Amino acid sequence: MKVRPTVLDDLGLVPALEFLAGVYSSERITVSIRASFRGVWLGCRSSPVQIVQEALANVVRHSKADYVEVALEQNGNM
């Protein structure tokens, strides 16, 4: 069983990613979340929050970027 952030269950995907952006924005980068929806995350095999967290960790670790934008788009039910 994987542990998910409670903010994901309590508030949904976009607020959970906004929270994560705030955590990483306190590092040396600014993180912006752009979403075309505020829908509820219904779950999948890999948590989108974990995927974005790993991607942001890689940006901090391996790049000289000072700005990152995470874009979410809804396509039908996906």
Order of alpha helices (4+ residues) and beta strands (2+ residues): alpha-alpha-beta-alpha-beta
